[in-house]
Amino acid sequence: MSFHHRFGPGDLLRCRFAISPRWETQEAVRVLLRPGRHAYHRPWLRRIRAAAAGLDLRPLWLLMPHRGHSPDFLWPPPAGPGASFEEETAAVRLTDPEAAREDLRRSLACTPGALDSDTGRAVLADPARAVQELADLSEAAWHALIEPDWPRLRALLEADILFHSRRLAAGGLAALFDGLHPDLRWDEAADTLTVHRETHHDRVLAGQGLVLMPSAFVWPDVVGGFDPPWQPTVVYPARGIGSLWAQDQEQGQDQGQGRGQGRARTPAALAGLLGRARADVLCALHEPASTTALAHRLGLAPSSVSAHLKALYGAGLLTRRRHGHQVYYECTPLGIALATGSAPVS
C-alpha cells in the first residue's frame, strides 16, 4: 500500500516549496520521544537536555503514534512559503472544536489504550480547551527547543530549497522527485507521485498543486497523507543534516584554541591576503547561504558580514541570487580556487 498524489494539468504548475517552524517543532518533539532513531541529532539532544526536562511533553507524545494518524490541525501544512511560528500557531488556535475532536479521536485510536487514558478522555470531552492547551505546549516547545537554533535550521532548509529548485529548473519534476527521498516515485505517464508506505492514501490534487517541505527532523522518513481541507503536502528530509550540528562538536575545540569555526577552516595565506574576517566569510560559503545564515555560522554581526560579502562580490569571488525575501551568495570558480587552494576550472 502507498500514498498516491494524482496530478492534473493545473497541478503541474502549482508545485511550491515551503518552510514551517511549527512543523520543525513538532518533529523535534517526536525526536525526543524516540531519540534512539536519530543519530544525526545526538549533539542537539545533549545540548537541549535540560530545556527538554522542563517541559511535560506527554500530551503531545500521546498524539504521535508509532504508526498512524497525527492530528493535522495541530501541525498543518503551512499556508504560505515563509509563515512565522506565531502566524502558524494563531491559525491553530482558531480550529473548530468539533473538527479538532474528530482529528484527536483518529490519532488517539492509533495508540492502544490512548482513548481510555486520562488525557485522551479529557481532550475529547473538551476539545476547545484541548486546542488551546496543546497550542500552549507546542509554543513552549518552540521557545525551548527550536527558536534558539532557528537561524541555523532555516539556513539549512533554505539551502535545500535552492538546490532542489535548480534540479526542477534543469530536469523538471522527474529530476526533482528522484532526488528528494528513496521512497518517492514519480510516474510521468500517470502524473502520479507515490510515497511508499504501509498504509493507503489516495488524493487527487484537483488544482491545488503540491507543497514540498524540507525538514531537519523528519529523517529518515518522508511524510504525506494530509486530508482535505489541508493543502496536499510532502515533507522530506533536508540535505546536509549530517553536518547540521557539527558546529556544536567543534566549538569546544575552537574555543580552547581561541578561534571560531570559520577561522579554523581558513588558510593562513588567504587570511593574510584578504584579511581574517573576509577570508572566513569566503571559506564559510561551502554552499549557498544568506547574510543571516553566515552571520550565525561565524558568530559575526550581520552588518559586518554584509560588508564583507559586498566586497567579495565586487571582486568577482561571489555570485548572488534572490530566492523569496532572501539573497543567497555562492562562490564563483575563482572564489572556490582561493578558498580551497585549487586551480580554477577554465
C-alpha positions in Angstrom: 0.0 0.0 0.0 1.1 3.6 -0.6 0.2 7.2 -0.7 -0.7 8.5 -4.2 -0.8 12.1 -5.2 -2.6 12.4 -8.5 -1.8 15.5 -10.6 -4.0 17.2 -13.1 -2.8 19.7 -15.8 -3.1 22.6 -13.4 -1.3 20.9 -10.6 2.0 20.6 -12.6 2.3 24.4 -12.4 1.4 24.7 -8.8 4.2 22.8 -7.0 5.9 25.0 -4.5 8.3 24.8 -1.6 7.7 26.0 2.0 9.3 26.1 5.4 7.4 25.6 8.6 8.9 26.4 12.0 5.8 24.8 13.6 6.5 21.6 11.7 10.1 21.6 12.8 8.9 22.0 16.4 6.6 19.0 16.1 9.3 16.8 14.6 11.8 17.9 17.3 9.3 16.8 19.9 8.9 13.5 18.1 12.7 13.1 18.1 12.6 13.4 21.9 10.0 10.7 22.1 12.3 8.2 20.1 15.8 9.6 20.4 17.5 6.3 19.5 16.3 6.6 15.9 18.0 9.9 15.3 21.8 9.6 15.5 22.3 12.8 13.5 20.7 14.8 16.3 22.8 13.5 19.2 24.8 16.7 19.7 21.5 18.7 19.8 19.9 16.2 22.1 22.7 16.5 24.6 22.6 20.3 24.5 18.8 20.7 25.0 18.5 18.0 27.6 18.0 20.5 30.5 15.5 22.6 28.5 13.5 19.5 27.5 13.4 18.3 31.1 11.4 21.4 32.0 8.6 20.5 29.6 5.8 18.0 30.1 5.5 16.8 26.5 3.4 13.7 27.3 0.1 15.2 25.9 1.9 15.8 22.6 3.6 12.4 22.6 0.2 10.7 23.1 -0.8 12.2 19.7 2.3 10.9 17.9 1.6 7.2 17.3 4.4 4.9 16.2 2.3 4.2 13.1 -0.9 6.0 12.1 -2.5 9.4 12.2 -1.2 12.6 13.9 -3.7 15.5 14.2 -3.4 17.6 11.0 -5.0 20.6 12.7 -2.2 20.7 15.3 0.6 20.6 12.8 -0.9 21.7 9.5 1.0 22.3 6.2 2.0 26.0 6.0 -0.4 28.3 4.3 2.4 30.3 2.8 6.1 29.8 1.9 7.6 31.5 4.9 5.0 31.9 7.7 6.3 32.6 11.2 5.7 30.3 14.2 3.4 32.9 15.6 1.3 33.1 12.5 1.0 29.3 12.2 0.1 29.0 15.9 -2.6 31.7 15.6 -4.2 29.6 12.9 -4.1 26.5 15.0 -5.9 28.4 17.9 -8.8 29.1 15.5 -9.5 25.4 14.9 -13.2 24.5 15.1 -13.6 22.3 18.3 -15.7 19.6 16.6 -13.2 19.2 13.8 -10.4 19.1 16.4 -12.3 16.4 18.3 -12.5 14.1 15.3 -8.8 14.7 14.4 -7.8 13.9 18.0 -10.0 10.8 18.2 -8.4 9.4 15.0 -5.0 10.0 16.4 -5.7 8.5 19.8 -7.2 5.4 18.2 -3.8 4.6 16.7 -2.2 4.1 20.1 -3.5 1.2 22.3 -5.1 2.5 25.4 -4.8 6.2 24.5 -8.6 6.7 24.0 -9.2 5.5 27.6 -6.4 7.3 29.2 -7.0 10.3 31.4 -5.5 12.7 28.8 -7.4 11.0 26.0 -10.8 11.3 27.8 -10.0 14.9 28.8 -9.2 16.2 25.3 -12.3 14.6 23.7 -14.5 15.9 26.5 -13.4 19.5 25.9 -11.8 19.9 22.5 -11.9 23.7 22.6 -9.8 23.7 25.8 -7.5 20.9 24.3 -6.8 23.0 21.2 -5.6 26.0 23.4 -3.6 23.8 25.8 -1.9 21.9 23.1 -1.1 25.1 21.3 0.4 26.5 24.5 2.5 23.4 25.0 3.8 23.4 21.4 4.6 27.1 21.8 6.7 26.3 24.9 8.5 23.6 23.0 9.3 26.1 20.2 10.8 28.6 22.6 12.8 25.9 24.5 13.9 23.6 21.7 13.9 25.2 18.3 13.9 29.0 18.5 17.5 29.3 19.7 18.7 27.3 16.7 16.1 28.6 14.2 18.6 30.7 12.2 20.8 27.7 11.6 17.9 25.4 10.8 16.3 27.9 8.5 19.6 28.3 6.6 19.7 24.6 6.1 16.2 24.4 4.8 16.6 27.4 2.5 19.8 25.9 1.1 17.9 22.7 0.4 15.1 24.5 -1.4 17.6 26.4 -3.5 19.3 23.1 -4.5 16.1 21.4 -5.5 14.7 24.4 -7.3 17.8 24.2 -9.6 17.1 20.5 -10.1 13.5 21.3 -11.0 14.6 24.0 -13.5 17.2 21.8 -15.1 15.3 18.5 -15.3 11.6 19.0 -14.5 9.5 17.1 -12.0 11.2 13.8 -12.7 14.6 15.1 -11.7 13.1 16.9 -8.7 11.2 13.9 -7.2 14.0 11.5 -8.0 16.3 13.4 -5.6 14.0 14.0 -2.7 13.8 10.6 -1.0 14.2 6.9 -1.9 10.5 6.2 -1.0 9.2 8.7 -3.6 8.4 7.6 -7.2 7.2 9.8 -10.0 5.1 8.1 -12.7 5.2 10.5 -15.6 2.8 8.6 -17.7 0.1 8.7 -15.0 1.2 12.1 -13.5 1.2 10.4 -10.1 3.7 10.8 -7.2 3.7 7.8 -4.9 5.1 7.6 -1.4 5.7 4.0 -0.4 4.1 3.4 3.0 2.4 0.6 4.9 -1.0 2.4 4.8 -3.1 3.6 1.9 -3.9 7.2 0.9 -5.1 8.4 -2.4 -5.6 12.1 -3.2 -6.5 13.9 -6.4 -4.8 17.3 -6.2 -7.7 18.9 -8.1 -5.8 22.1 -9.0 -4.3 22.7 -5.5 -0.9 21.6 -6.5 1.6 20.1 -4.1 3.6 21.7 -1.3 7.2 20.3 -0.8 8.6 20.9 2.6 12.1 20.1 3.7 12.6 19.2 7.4 15.7 18.8 9.5 14.0 16.4 12.0 11.8 14.2 9.8 14.7 11.9 8.7 14.8 9.1 7.9 11.1 9.2 6.9 9.1 11.1 4.3 5.6 12.2 5.3 2.4 12.7 3.2 -1.2 11.8 3.5 -2.8 15.1 4.5 -6.6 15.0 4.1 -8.9 17.9 2.9 -9.1 20.7 3.7 -5.4 20.7 4.2 -3.1 21.5 1.3 -1.6 18.4 -0.3 2.0 18.2 1.1 5.0 16.0 1.2 7.6 16.5 3.9 11.1 15.1 3.2 14.5 15.2 4.9 16.6 18.2 4.1 20.0 17.8 2.6 23.0 18.4 4.9 21.6 17.2 8.2 24.8 15.2 8.7 26.7 18.3 9.4 23.9 20.4 10.9 25.2 20.1 14.5 28.9 19.8 13.6 29.5 23.3 15.0 28.4 22.0 18.4 31.1 19.3 18.3 33.8 21.7 17.0 33.0 24.6 19.2 34.7 23.3 22.3 37.9 22.6 20.4 37.8 26.0 18.7 37.2 27.9 22.0 40.2 26.0 23.5 42.3 27.2 20.6 40.9 30.8 20.8 39.3 30.8 17.4 35.9 30.4 15.8 34.6 27.7 13.5 35.1 29.7 10.3 38.7 30.6 11.2 39.7 27.0 11.9 39.0 26.3 8.3 40.6 29.4 6.7 44.1 29.0 5.3 46.6 31.4 6.9 47.8 32.6 3.5 44.3 33.5 2.4 43.7 35.4 5.7 46.9 37.3 5.0 45.7 38.3 1.5 42.1 39.2 2.3 42.1 39.8 6.0 41.0 37.3 8.5 37.3 38.1 8.7 36.8 38.5 5.0 38.6 35.2 4.3 36.5 33.5 7.0 33.3 34.6 5.1 34.6 33.3 1.8 35.6 29.9 3.2 32.3 29.6 5.1 30.4 29.6 1.7 30.8 25.9 1.1 27.2 26.0 0.0 24.8 28.9 -1.0 23.9 31.0 2.1 22.3 34.2 3.1 23.8 37.0 5.1 21.9 36.0 8.2 23.0 32.3 7.9 26.6 33.3 7.5 26.5 35.7 10.5 25.1 32.9 12.7 27.6 30.4 11.4 30.6 32.7 12.0 29.4 34.5 15.1 29.7 37.9 13.5 27.3 40.8 13.2 25.1 40.7 10.1 26.2 44.2 9.2 29.9 43.1 9.1 29.1 40.0 7.1 27.1 42.1 4.7 30.1 44.5 4.1 32.4 41.5 3.5 30.0 39.9 1.1 29.7 43.1 -0.9 33.5 43.4 -1.2 33.9 39.8 -2.2 31.1 40.1 -4.7 32.7 43.2 -6.2 36.0 41.4 -6.6 34.3 38.6 -8.6 34.7 36.0 -5.9 30.9 35.5 -5.3 27.7 35.4 -7.3 24.3 36.3 -5.7 20.7 35.5 -6.5 17.4 36.2 -4.8 15.0 33.5 -3.5 11.9 34.9 -1.9 12.9 37.6 0.5 16.5 36.3 0.9 19.6 36.9 -1.2 21.9 33.9 -1.4 25.7 34.2 -2.1 27.8 31.5 -3.7 31.4 31.2 -4.6 32.5 31.7 -8.2 35.2 29.3 -9.6 37.8 31.9 -8.7 36.4 32.1 -5.2 36.4 28.3 -4.8 40.0 28.3 -6.0 41.1 30.8 -3.4 39.2 29.2 -0.6 40.4 25.7 -1.4 43.8 26.4 -2.8 42.9 24.6 -6.1 43.3 25.9 -9.6 40.1 27.4 -11.1 38.3 25.4 -13.8 38.5 27.1 -17.2 
